[in-house]
């Protein structure tokens, strides 16, 4: 797994991780968006588990979490999203690695669609250009 993204109800996930590894503290499980690497490192240090085991546990514990990972030819994907929602501008579709939340928020604001609808459209639009 190259990238771990955490979205959803983090408090529920924290509880499940504490059930799995009782020695984890609230401090160990403090999460800030974009700081996934630090979180995984703290859990690894406290539990002695491998990075892969920690990431797997987070993913399994986070049933309400979703992952939106954008890779591939973003220009092709932008074109498809503009076809779907003509009101989107290049500015709305500006993408920077690690800033998926910002991108989804801008598209939501412009289109009035739900987060789920926007993420689904991005995934569908970029399926041919390498997105996951």
DRENLOPA-805481 format. One record per residue: residue number from 1; x, y, z of N, C-alpha, C in turn; residue in three letters. Coordinates in Angstrom, 3 decimals. Each point is the difference from the previous one (the first is absolute). Example, Ala and Ser with C-alpha at 12.3 -4.5 7.8 and 13.67 -1.06 7.14 Angstrom:
2
  resi        nx        ny        nz       cax       cay       caz        cx        cy        cz  resn
     1    13.190    -5.690     7.800    -0.890     1.190     0.000     0.900     1.200     0.000   ALA
     2    -0.350     1.050    -0.720     0.820     1.190     0.060    -0.770     1.090     0.730   SER
END
This chain:
132
  resi        nx        ny        nz       cax       cay       caz        cx        cy        cz  resn
     1     0.860    -1.176     0.000    -0.860     1.176     0.000     0.901     1.232     0.000   UNK
     2    -0.124     0.823    -1.013     0.826     1.198    -0.097    -0.534     1.130     0.847   UNK
     3    -1.303     0.101     0.110    -0.583     1.158     0.633    -1.185    -0.429     0.850   UNK
     4    -0.071     0.507     1.188    -1.110    -0.290     0.895    -0.738     1.300     0.215   UNK
     5    -1.267     0.006    -0.341    -0.792     1.201     0.219    -1.130    -0.337     0.947   UNK
     6    -0.222     0.873     0.933    -0.991    -0.253     1.025    -1.056     1.089    -0.063   UNK
     7    -1.223    -0.442    -0.201    -1.136     0.918     0.012    -1.110    -0.727     0.740   UNK
     8    -0.937     0.714     0.522    -1.106    -0.639     0.699     0.074     0.266     1.494   UNK
     9    -0.641    -0.854     0.783    -0.084     0.200     1.444     1.238    -0.581     0.682   UNK
    10     0.986     0.842     0.246     1.263    -0.438     0.578    -0.181    -0.512     1.427   UNK
    11    -0.976     0.532     0.745    -0.206    -0.451     1.381    -0.386    -1.475     0.066   UNK
    12    -0.817    -0.455    -0.945    -0.379    -1.410    -0.041     1.231    -0.847    -0.311   UNK
    13     0.789     0.452    -0.952     1.210    -0.731    -0.387     0.978    -0.071     1.165   UNK
    14     0.175     1.117     0.728     0.891     0.007     1.166    -0.420    -1.058     1.006   UNK
    15    -1.289    -0.084     0.251    -0.510    -0.986     0.958     0.331    -1.422    -0.427   UNK
    16    -0.167    -0.274    -1.279     0.286    -1.346    -0.506     1.496    -0.309     0.087   UNK
    17     0.851     0.989    -0.283     1.444    -0.214     0.095     0.428    -0.216     1.448   UNK
    18    -0.640     0.704     0.932     0.310    -0.203     1.420    -0.428    -1.388     0.464   UNK
    19    -1.098    -0.515    -0.585    -0.414    -1.361     0.339     1.047    -1.002    -0.483   UNK
    20     0.553     0.253    -1.172     1.005    -0.900    -0.570     1.316     0.093     0.773   UNK
    21     0.424     1.226     0.301     1.266     0.239     0.686    -0.277     0.858     1.232   UNK
    22    -0.243    -0.629     1.121    -0.401     0.692     1.231     1.030     1.021     0.470   UNK
    23     1.267    -0.174    -0.372     1.036     0.924     0.472    -0.006     1.350    -0.720   UNK
    24    -0.813     0.151    -1.051    -0.057     1.283    -0.704    -0.688     1.058     0.850   UNK
    25     0.529     1.211    -0.028    -0.575     1.127     0.750    -0.678     0.954    -0.982   UNK
    26    -0.776     0.931     0.548    -0.610     1.039    -0.845     1.079     0.793    -0.726   UNK
    27     1.105     0.220     0.678     1.111     0.722    -0.613     0.561    -0.767    -1.203   UNK
    28     0.136    -1.319     0.142     0.472    -0.828    -1.109    -0.927     0.113    -1.207   UNK
    29    -1.287     0.128     0.274    -1.008    -0.034    -1.050    -0.458     1.388    -0.447   UNK
    30     0.720     1.017     0.406    -0.352     1.346    -0.440     0.220     0.069    -1.513   UNK
    31    -1.026     0.438    -0.720     0.076     0.016    -1.464    -0.288     1.394    -0.537   UNK
    32     0.845     0.452    -0.903    -0.234     1.254    -0.717     0.083    -0.315    -1.486   UNK
    33    -0.925     0.552    -0.759    -0.020    -0.256    -1.438     1.361     0.284    -0.628   UNK
    34     0.425    -0.918    -0.843     1.283     0.151    -0.668     1.173    -0.524     0.820   UNK
    35    -0.259    -0.456     1.217     1.063    -0.481     0.897    -0.109    -1.505     0.237   UNK
    36    -0.431    -0.738    -1.013    -0.182    -1.435     0.128     1.301    -0.707     0.347   UNK
    37     1.100     0.453    -0.613     1.290    -0.639     0.254     0.380     0.074     1.477   UNK
    38    -0.226     1.164     0.613     0.317     0.162     1.417    -0.863    -0.919     0.863   UNK
    39    -1.281    -0.081    -0.340    -0.919    -0.870     0.739     0.473    -1.449    -0.072   UNK
    40     0.274    -0.479    -1.193     0.445    -1.383    -0.165     1.296    -0.233     0.776   UNK
    41     0.912     0.952    -0.062     1.268    -0.115     0.726    -0.195    -0.099     1.506   UNK
    42    -0.895     0.814     0.553    -0.261    -0.051     1.448    -0.580    -1.357     0.399   UNK
    43    -0.940    -0.500    -0.811    -0.612    -1.288     0.317     1.045    -1.117    -0.107   UNK
    44     0.838     0.072    -1.044     1.076    -0.994    -0.157     0.913    -0.016     1.221   UNK
    45     0.410     1.186     0.415     0.924     0.119     1.126    -0.610    -0.596     1.272   UNK
    46    -1.275     0.302     0.246    -0.662    -0.456     1.223    -0.271    -1.507    -0.023   UNK
    47    -0.373    -0.536    -1.186    -0.423    -1.406    -0.059     1.094    -0.957    -0.470   UNK
    48     1.015     0.522    -0.681     1.038    -0.862    -0.550    -0.422    -0.715    -1.282   UNK
    49    -1.157     0.389    -0.538    -0.516    -0.625    -1.228     0.692     0.590    -1.233   UNK
    50    -0.113    -0.717    -1.111     0.545     0.511    -1.261    -0.908     1.094    -0.541   UNK
    51     0.548     0.811    -0.884    -0.766     1.058    -0.658    -1.231    -0.596    -0.702   UNK
    52     0.209    -1.109    -0.709    -1.097    -0.637    -0.739    -1.113    -0.456     0.950   UNK
    53     0.398    -0.567     1.144    -0.991    -0.474     0.975    -0.796     1.173     0.578   UNK
    54     0.680     1.092     0.263    -0.687     1.177     0.553    -0.961     0.583    -1.039   UNK
    55     0.455     0.158    -1.226    -0.870     0.556    -1.046    -1.211    -0.898    -0.235   UNK
    56     0.220    -1.309     0.000    -1.102    -0.946    -0.185    -1.009     0.133     1.147   UNK
    57     0.499     0.095     1.226    -0.890     0.125     1.161    -0.811     1.290    -0.066   UNK
    58     0.638     1.090    -0.404    -0.728     1.269    -0.113    -1.088    -0.134    -1.045   UNK
    59     0.358    -0.548    -1.148    -0.968    -0.137    -1.086    -1.171    -0.883     0.423   UNK
    60     0.293    -1.123     0.651    -1.060    -0.910     0.452    -0.851     0.617     1.101   UNK
    61     0.613     0.785     0.867    -0.722     0.621     1.116    -0.857     1.164    -0.453   UNK
    62     0.348     0.556    -1.116    -0.663     1.210    -0.477    -1.048    -0.337    -1.052   UNK
    63    -1.072    -0.626     0.440    -1.038    -0.419    -0.942    -0.717     1.181    -0.649   UNK
    64     0.021     1.154     0.653    -0.665     1.163    -0.578     0.955     0.833    -0.843   UNK
    65     1.256    -0.413    -0.043     0.991     0.755    -0.754    -0.052    -0.382    -1.467   UNK
    66     0.401     0.939    -0.828     0.089    -0.254    -1.430     1.352     0.479    -0.479   UNK
    67     0.393    -0.493    -1.129     1.269     0.417    -0.567    -0.232     0.544    -1.392   UNK
    68     0.521     1.153    -0.260    -0.011     0.565    -1.341     1.442     0.295    -0.334   UNK
    69     0.533    -0.770    -0.898     1.387     0.172    -0.376     0.022     0.352    -1.485   UNK
    70     0.665     1.074    -0.345     0.017     0.457    -1.382     1.397    -0.147    -0.551   UNK
    71     0.099    -0.807    -1.027     1.263    -0.191    -0.695    -0.332    -0.081    -1.471   UNK
    72     0.999     0.141    -0.842    -0.231    -0.143    -1.431    -0.079     1.345    -0.677   UNK
    73    -0.659     0.027    -1.141    -0.068     1.218    -0.800    -1.167     0.869     0.457   UNK
    74     0.292     0.978     0.835    -1.032     0.857     0.577    -0.686     0.835    -1.073   UNK
    75     0.701     0.354    -1.079    -0.615     0.805    -1.060    -1.165    -0.733    -0.662   UNK
    76     0.145    -1.306    -0.194    -1.096    -0.785    -0.580    -1.186    -0.008     0.964   UNK
    77     0.295    -0.214     1.256    -1.054    -0.039     1.013    -0.716     1.349     0.096   UNK
    78     0.773     1.092    -0.029    -0.601     1.343     0.035    -0.996     0.167    -1.137   UNK
    79     0.394    -0.420    -1.183    -0.888     0.120    -1.168    -1.301    -0.753     0.198   UNK
    80     0.096    -1.206     0.558    -1.204    -0.798     0.227    -0.903     0.643     1.049   UNK
    81     0.614     0.560     1.055    -0.801     0.671     1.036    -0.675     1.251    -0.554   UNK
    82     0.692     0.718    -0.883    -0.610     1.188    -0.625    -1.153    -0.397    -0.908   UNK
    83     0.101    -1.165    -0.628    -1.122    -0.472    -0.820    -1.201    -0.308     0.884   UNK
    84     0.261    -0.569     1.163    -1.090    -0.346     0.925    -0.622     1.255     0.606   UNK
    85     0.853     0.928     0.441    -0.462     1.227     0.640     0.615     1.189    -0.725   UNK
    86    -0.719     0.542    -0.956     0.529     1.058    -0.867     0.407     1.256     0.763   UNK
    87    -0.583     0.226     1.171     0.324     1.227     0.745     1.363    -0.038     0.689   UNK
    88     0.665    -1.161     0.032     1.317    -0.087     0.632     1.043     0.769    -0.801   UNK
    89     0.877     0.698     0.718     1.074     0.767    -0.638     1.337    -0.702     0.233   UNK
    90     1.042     0.444    -0.713     1.340    -0.538     0.236     0.418     0.240     1.445   UNK
    91    -0.397     1.129     0.541     0.326     0.322     1.385    -0.657    -0.999     0.967   UNK
    92    -1.261    -0.355    -0.271    -0.699    -0.980     0.830     0.718    -1.343    -0.029   UNK
    93     0.578    -0.327    -1.138     0.594    -1.318    -0.217     1.503    -0.027     0.187   UNK
    94     0.547     1.044     0.612     1.435     0.020     0.273     0.300    -1.071     1.036   UNK
    95     0.948    -0.880    -0.327     0.298    -1.125     0.875     1.456     0.005     0.415   UNK
    96     0.228    -0.174     1.286     1.355    -0.152     0.533     0.005    -1.260     0.854   UNK
    97     1.047    -0.808    -0.127     0.093    -1.251     0.741    -0.191     0.251     1.494   UNK
    98    -0.823    -0.834     0.606    -0.265     0.122     1.430    -1.105     0.992     0.318   UNK
    99    -0.557     0.648    -1.014    -1.038     1.020     0.212    -1.344    -0.443    -0.575   UNK
   100    -0.278    -1.313     0.055    -1.245    -0.522    -0.539    -1.219     0.620     0.671   UNK
   101     0.107     0.219     1.322    -1.119     0.594     0.742    -0.362     1.377    -0.561   UNK
   102     1.021     0.804    -0.280    -0.240     1.332    -0.555    -0.686    -0.094    -1.353   UNK
   103     0.479    -0.912    -0.834    -0.570    -0.193    -1.333    -1.469    -0.396     0.099   UNK
   104    -0.291    -1.003     0.807    -1.377    -0.467     0.151    -0.882     1.130     0.533   UNK
   105     0.504     0.758     0.958    -0.764     1.125     0.556    -0.330     1.057    -1.041   UNK
   106     0.977     0.336    -0.851    -0.249     0.996    -1.054    -1.053    -0.492    -0.994   UNK
   107     0.089    -1.272    -0.366    -0.979    -0.547    -0.948    -1.380    -0.032     0.642   UNK
   108    -0.059    -0.391     1.276    -1.281    -0.009     0.720    -0.627     1.394     0.010   UNK
   109     0.811     0.976     0.333    -0.495     1.375     0.111    -0.546     0.487    -1.345   UNK
   110     0.725    -0.299    -1.073    -0.405     0.481    -1.327    -1.233    -0.732    -0.524   UNK
   111    -0.093    -1.318     0.268    -1.072    -0.799    -0.600    -1.192    -0.226     0.913   UNK
   112     0.209     0.137     1.318    -1.079    -0.277     0.944    -0.196    -1.493     0.252   UNK
   113     0.903    -0.829    -0.511    -0.090    -1.451     0.168     0.515    -0.418     1.374   UNK
   114    -0.354    -1.207     0.409     0.499    -0.542     1.263     1.453    -0.435    -0.174   UNK
   115     0.699    -0.138     1.115     1.387    -0.490    -0.017     0.070    -1.354    -0.691   UNK
   116    -0.939    -0.885     0.341     0.003    -1.344    -0.581    -0.155     0.059    -1.515   UNK
   117    -0.898     0.864    -0.481    -0.227     0.121    -1.446     1.238     0.538    -0.702   UNK
   118     0.665     0.965     0.622     1.207     0.581    -0.594     1.116    -1.042    -0.039   UNK
   119     0.221    -0.706     1.109     1.058    -1.008     0.027    -0.271    -1.107    -1.013   UNK
   120    -1.262    -0.408    -0.117    -0.363    -1.035    -0.970     0.280     0.486    -1.423   UNK
   121    -0.364     1.243    -0.290     0.223     0.550    -1.345     1.487     0.081    -0.321   UNK
   122     0.810     0.383     0.987     1.445     0.070    -0.222     0.545    -1.390    -0.292   UNK
   123    -0.399    -0.965     0.810     0.486    -1.370    -0.204    -0.417    -0.529    -1.366   UNK
   124    -1.259     0.242    -0.376    -0.473    -0.469    -1.305     0.719     0.718    -1.140   UNK
   125     0.198     1.301     0.149     0.632     0.781    -1.052     1.458    -0.358    -0.212   UNK
   126     0.641    -0.415     1.049     1.428    -0.255    -0.145     0.335    -1.479    -0.051   UNK
   127    -0.996    -0.843    -0.093     0.275    -1.439    -0.018     0.855    -0.400    -1.202   UNK
   128    -0.099     0.723    -1.100     0.789    -0.347    -1.177     1.368     0.664     0.012   UNK
   129     0.221     0.906     0.946     1.295     0.697     0.021     0.821    -0.329     1.248   UNK
   130    -0.377    -1.069     0.699     0.867    -0.508     1.052    -0.372     0.351     1.428   UNK
   131    -1.137     0.619     0.258    -0.384     0.295     1.384    -0.452    -1.270     0.690   UNK
   132     0.063     0.037     1.323    -0.521    -1.117     0.804    -1.229     0.475     0.718   UNK
END
